[in-house]
Amino acid sequence: MSNETSEIDLSGGWPEHLKVPPRRPSAQPTAGRVLGVDVGKARVGLALSDPTGTLASPLETLRRAKNRADLDRLAALVVEHEVTEVVVGEPVHLSGASGASAEDASNYAQELADRIPDVPVILIDERLSTVTAASHLRESGIDSRKQRPVIDQAAAVVILQQFLDSRRQRT
């Protein structure tokens, strides 16, 4: 057996006799951190996944600003944490209908997507995420008066964890 290599001239295109194996579609979604966003009228709660996309953790709460400084901060966090996907909760009514809050979340998600064109921004149904978050905080011993500073982050954790869990179940 010879260890010699030979050059192939590709200037005229790919030779017909050399077959290229087809690319296999990856079974796993893009690896990397996912950012969860809970959009409220006054505040935006953020949660971040671990690099494997398994566990959601609270990140921070942004105050919504008329000058859109919150969106600037959010775009900076996407870069800082090397986020590969952003999930924005869409507050749909229990009936499935969309209201003013859902429209606000959708508009916010679009403005964010315009600022981070290389990172997908996905809207997902977040029915009862704040109720679930408040329940979890109560179970952790945090009374309702002390929940306000962290409720938005906790809701973002619920939104993100539901997304991560549902994606894992599909694969």
LODRENDO-966277 format. One line per field, with one value per residue (C-alpha): residue number from 1; x, y, z; residue in one letter. Coordinates in steps of 0.02 Angstrom, whole numbers. Example, Ala and Ser with C-alpha at 12.3 -4.5 7.8 and 13.67 -1.06 7.14 Angstrom:
REM residues 2
num [1,2]
px [615,684]
py [-225,-53]
pz [390,357]
residuo [a,s]
REM end
This chain:
REM residues 171
num [1,2,3,4,5,6,7,8,9,10,11,12,13,14,15,16,17,18,19,20,21,22,23,24,25,26,27,28,29,30,31,32,33,34,35,36,37,38,39,40,41,42,43,44,45,46,47,48,49,50,51,52,53,54,55,56,57,58,59,60,61,62,63,64,65,66,67,68,69,70,71,72,73,74,75,76,77,78,79,80,81,82,83,84,85,86,87,88,89,90,91,92,93,94,95,96,97,98,99,100,101,102,103,104,105,106,107,108,109,110,111,112,113,114,115,116,117,118,119,120,121,122,123,124,125,126,127,128,129,130,131,132,133,134,135,136,137,138,139,140,141,142,143,144,145,146,147,148,149,150,151,152,153,154,155,156,157,158,159,160,161,162,163,164,165,166,167,168,169,170,171]
px [0,69,58,71,-64,-113,-187,-356,-385,-553,-537,-659,-786,-812,-768,-922,-837,-807,-964,-991,-1084,-1247,-1251,-1346,-1468,-1417,-1538,-1494,-1541,-1399,-1295,-1272,-1354,-1537,-1605,-1782,-1876,-2033,-2098,-2201,-2267,-2136,-2002,-1923,-1867,-1722,-1664,-1515,-1488,-1328,-1220,-1302,-1477,-1537,-1564,-1635,-1571,-1622,-1512,-1577,-1726,-1725,-1834,-1923,-1868,-1948,-1778,-1767,-1608,-1678,-1670,-1491,-1445,-1534,-1440,-1276,-1318,-1349,-1172,-1093,-1165,-1146,-1332,-1383,-1571,-1692,-1863,-1992,-2148,-2311,-2447,-2594,-2763,-2822,-2946,-2800,-2843,-2710,-2732,-2638,-2502,-2470,-2459,-2336,-2228,-2233,-2179,-2041,-1980,-1977,-1878,-1754,-1741,-1700,-1554,-1484,-1514,-1398,-1489,-1664,-1799,-1944,-2114,-2188,-2351,-2320,-2491,-2483,-2293,-2306,-2433,-2318,-2168,-2260,-2310,-2130,-2069,-2201,-2148,-1969,-2024,-2025,-2184,-2280,-2212,-2033,-2073,-2084,-1897,-1878,-2048,-2003,-1842,-1936,-2067,-1927,-1854,-2023,-2041,-1864,-1871,-2035,-1955,-1797,-1898,-2015,-1868,-1782,-1942,-1951,-1774]
py [0,171,327,442,570,641,809,825,971,1049,1200,1120,1077,923,761,654,493,562,550,669,592,683,793,713,833,856,779,906,1089,1214,1196,1350,1460,1507,1669,1675,1840,1886,2052,2157,2335,2403,2268,2130,1973,1874,1695,1606,1422,1327,1295,1124,1199,1095,1210,1387,1509,1689,1821,1996,2113,2262,2416,2458,2627,2746,2767,2577,2565,2399,2327,2390,2302,2144,2142,2167,2019,1909,1947,1939,1767,1700,1664,1558,1577,1694,1638,1774,1729,1777,1802,1717,1713,1545,1540,1549,1725,1860,2025,2188,2106,1975,2111,2207,2051,2018,2196,2187,2022,2100,2251,2133,2025,2181,2216,2038,1978,1826,1754,1679,1757,1638,1682,1545,1529,1577,1552,1556,1578,1720,1622,1471,1579,1659,1487,1426,1580,1555,1373,1435,1543,1711,1804,1906,2074,2019,1936,2096,2118,1937,1886,1939,1837,1689,1700,1706,1548,1460,1513,1458,1294,1246,1281,1183,1035,1030,1037,894,789,812,746]
pz [0,-47,62,-86,-118,-284,-326,-407,-524,-477,-591,-712,-577,-470,-563,-599,-542,-365,-260,-116,30,65,219,359,442,621,744,877,868,862,1019,1126,1252,1234,1307,1376,1379,1477,1410,1529,1520,1640,1650,1546,1635,1564,1588,1512,1477,1510,1356,1328,1322,1468,1617,1628,1759,1799,1719,1754,1743,1626,1648,1486,1420,1296,1212,1191,1298,1362,1186,1168,1332,1277,1110,1205,1320,1167,1108,1281,1321,1142,1131,981,1000,1090,1151,1187,1283,1198,1329,1245,1333,1402,1258,1136,1079,1069,1158,1179,1284,1150,1018,1129,1152,965,925,1056,981,807,868,951,795,693,812,810,631,647,799,780,890,922,997,1106,1201,1382,1458,1649,1657,1784,1887,1885,1930,2076,2138,2130,2223,2359,2376,2397,2543,2454,2501,2374,2436,2400,2232,2131,2095,2038,1968,1790,1792,1868,1729,1599,1679,1664,1481,1438,1535,1451,1281,1322,1390,1239,1118,1209,1201,1012,983]
residuo [m,s,n,e,t,s,e,i,d,l,s,g,g,w,p,e,h,l,k,v,p,p,r,r,p,s,a,q,p,t,a,g,r,v,l,g,v,d,v,g,k,a,r,v,g,l,a,l,s,d,p,t,g,t,l,a,s,p,l,e,t,l,r,r,a,k,n,r,a,d,l,d,r,l,a,a,l,v,v,e,h,e,v,t,e,v,v,v,g,e,p,v,h,l,s,g,a,s,g,a,s,a,e,d,a,s,n,y,a,q,e,l,a,d,r,i,p,d,v,p,v,i,l,i,d,e,r,l,s,t,v,t,a,a,s,h,l,r,e,s,g,i,d,s,r,k,q,r,p,v,i,d,q,a,a,a,v,v,i,l,q,q,f,l,d,s,r,r,q,r,t]
REM end
